[in-house]
Amino acid sequence: MLLSMTGFGNASQKSDAADVTVEIKSVNNRYLKLSVRLPDVVAKFESDLEKIIRDRIARGSVQVSVRVRFDAHDVGYSLNPEVLGGYLRQVEALQKMGGAAGPPVGIGDLLLLPGVVSESEVSPEVVEGVWPLLKQAVEHSLDHFDDFRRREGESMRQDLKLQIQTISDRVSDIDRHAPEVVAEYREKLLERIRKAIGQADVTVCDSDVIREVAIYADRCDINEEITRLRSHIEQFHRFLDSDSSMGRKLEFLGQEMFREINTIGSKANNVTIAHDVVDMKAAIERIREVLQNVE
């Protein structure tokens, strides 16, 4: 199973005293970067919320937004006459500057202006009663968030399986063509020897040819690289099918596979193998791109 680091989830919980809404969204990030925005009245619950979230999310830049609306019966309101008087004086001044009476301004319009009406503090008992709602809303948001990430993760998993299959196919092709490298070198070496003998009085023993070919064969041998690469491919498949998201381990395997592919490309002096190496490098590049968004 893979989990995307891009996700979204929201949920609401209600009671007679309050209405709580939680929204969670995330983008990719190498580590977990968590930002929680809470109304001041419930800021005391921030550390508890963070613990719940950190237990469910391992990587990504995560933003959590919480909105709390209390029942009107639990919130007191007070009128600030000084602020209201200031607004009234400004309205009168604007009307005089216009030389005529402007559109009527109702008391309802003034009450909506900043600072005219303020909320009194909610009682501690009511605030404490918000925590169960807040906890449930966060957990349900995380459930929706994880559903979103799993859907995205499955799409990425299929993409990665396609790329790793490309690498596996090219490795099999390279394994078939690897013996040709030494055989081609032997033919080229014999051809050069025949030309040299034809141009000068040169004597070459079979043992000299065999020794030279053996040295070259040892230098361009890629059996170990092929074996390690196949082992990495098998491990990659196991991580893709794991019950948990293995983004970091898959990244490490991608680096190891790229190292083996580079070595094969530098050792094997063969056109077909060179083409296979190019295809594998392109697949590794796509794997890296996908894994940037995997938890």
N, C-alpha and C positions, 0 to 999 in steps of 0.2 A: 504494500500500500504506500502510495506517495501522497503527501499533503502539500498543496500549493501555499506559498507565503502570501499570495494575493487572496483576500477573502472579505466577506461582508456578512453581517448578521445583526438582527435587531429583535427586540421583544419588549413587551409591556406587561406590567402587573398593576392591579387596582385593588383598593380597599375602600372602606367608608371614609378613611382619613386622607388618603393620598393616591396619586396616580404616578407611577414610575416608568420611564422609558429609557432603555439602554441601546446604544448603537455601537457596534464594533466594526472597524475596517482596518485593513493592513495592506502593506506592500512589502516587497522583498528587501531584506537587509541581512548582512552577514551574521549579526547577532540579534538578540531580542532588545528592541528599543520600545519601551512602553510609555505611553502618555495617557493619563486619565484626567478628564475634566468633570468636576463635580460642582454642584451648587454649594455655596458656603455653608448652608444649613446642615448638609450631610457630609461635609469634608472629613469628619472624624472617621468615616468608614473607608477612607481611601486605601489605607494599608491592607485592610481585609480584602478589599476588591482586587488589589494587585496580586495578592497571594493566590486567589482563585484563578485569576487569568494566567499567571506564570505557571501554574500547575498544568494548564491546558495548551499553552503555546510555547514553543521552544525557540523559534527564530522569526525575524521579521520586524518591520516598523509598524507598531500597532497603536491605533488611536481609539480611545474609548470615551464616548460622550454620554453623560447621564443627565436626564431632565426629571425634576420632581415637582409636581403640582399638588399643593395641599388643598383640602376641602375648605371652602370659605368660612365655615363655622370654626375652624381651628386656627384661622389667621385673623388677627386684629388689624384695623386700618386707622390711620390718623391723618388729619388734614394739617398741612403746614400753611398757616395764613400769611406768613411773610413771603413765601415763595409765590403763593397765589396772588398777593397784592402786587408783587413785582411784575408778573405777567400781565395783570390788568392795566398797570401804568404803561407798559410797553404797547399794549393794544390801543389804548387811548392816544398815545403819542403818534402811532402810525396812522390812525384815522385823521388826526389833525393835519399831519403832513400831506395827506391825500386831498385835503380841501373839501372832502365830503365824507359822509358816513360810509364806511366799508361794509362788507357783508357781516351780518350779525354773528357774534361769537357767543355760543351757548356755554352754560356752566359745564356741560358734559365734555365739551372740547377742552376746556381748561383743566379738568380733572385728569385728562390723559397725558398732560405735559409732565416731563421729568421733574421729580421732586415735590409735586403738589400733594400727592398721596403716597404715604410710605407704609410698608407692612411692618407690623410689630413682630417680635421674635415668636417662633412657634415653640410651644411648650416642650420640654425635654422628653416627656412621656410620648408625645406624638412623634418626635424625631426618632426615638428608639423603636417605635412601631414600624418605621420605614425600612429598617434593616432586613427583615424577612422578605419584603417585597423586592428590595434592591438585589438581594442575593439570588432570588429566583429569576429575576429579570436578566441578570448577568449570566447565569447558568443557561437559561434558554437562548440567550443571544449567542453564547458560545456554541451551543448545539447547532444552531442555524449557520453560524460561522464555519464550523467544522464540516457541515454538509456541503457548503459551497466549496471549501478547500478540497474535499475529497473528490468532487466532480471535476474540478480543475486538475487535481493530481492524477486522476485516471487518464485524462487526455494526455498529460505529459508522460505518463507511464507507457502508453502505447507508442508515443513518438520515440522514447528512449529504446524500447524493444526493437523498433524498426532500425534505429541507428546501430544498435549492438549486433543485430543480425547481419547488417551490411559488413561490419568489421569481421564477424565470424566467417562469412562467405569469402571475404578477401583473404583471410588467414588460410583457409583451406586451399584456395587457388595458389597462394604463395608456397604452401607446403608441397604442392604438386610440381611447381616449377623450380623449386630450390635445387634439386639435383642437376638441372640443366646448367646452372651457373658454373659449376666445376667442369662439366663436360665441354661447355663452350670455351672456357678458358684453356682447357687442354688442347682443343683443336686450334685455337688462335696461336698458342705457344708452339705447337708442331709446325704450323704454317710459317711462323717467323723463323724457326730453325731450318726448315727446308730452303727458305730464301737465303738465309745466311750461308748455308752449305753450298748453295749454287753460286754465290758471289765470292766466296773465299774458301781457303783450305781449312775448314773447321770440322772438328770431330766432336760429336755429342753422344754421350752414353745414355742408354735408356734409364739408368739410375739417376742421372742428372734431371731428366724430364720428370721422372716420378717424384723426386724430391721437391722440385719446384712446384709441381701440381699439388703435392701434399701441403706445402707451406701455404699456398693460395687457398686451398680448401679449408684449412684451419682458420685462416684469416676471415673468410667470408661465410663461415658456418653460422647459420641462424636458427639451428634447432632449439637451442636454449631459449632464445627470444620467443619463438613460436610456442614452446611449451608454457612459458610464463604468461604469454598473452592469452592463450586458451584458458589458463587457470583464472586470470582476471575476468575473462568473459563469463565463466561459470559463476564466479563470485558476484559479478554484476547482476546476473539473473536472480541469484538468491536474494540479494538486497531489494531488487524490484518487487519480488514476491513476498517480502517480509511483512509481518503484521504491523510494524511501525515504520515511520518515514525515516529513510536513511540518507538524507541529502548530503551530509558531510562525508560519509563513507563512500558514497557514489562519486563525489568530487575527487576524493583521494584515488580511487580506482581509475578514474578518467586520466589523472596525471600519470599514473603508473603505465597505463596502456599507451599513452602518447610517447612516453620514454622508450618503450619497447618498439613501437612503430618507427620512431626516428632511427633507432639502432639498426633495424632491418633495412631501412632505406639507405643508410650509409654503407652497410656491409654488402648487400646483394647488388651486384652490377648486372642488372637484367631489366630490359625494357618493360616486360609484362609485370614484374614485381614492382617496378617503379610506379606504374599506373595504379596498381593495387594499393600502394602506400599513399598515393594522393587521395584515393577514395576513402581510405581509413582516416586520414587526417581531417578530411571534410566531415566525416561522421563524428569524430571526436570534437570538432569545433561546434557542431550542432548539439552534442551532448552537454558541453560546457554551457552553452547558451540556455538550454532548458533547465539545467541544474541550478542556475542562478536564482530560480524562483521556487526551488524545492526546499521544504523544511528539513 
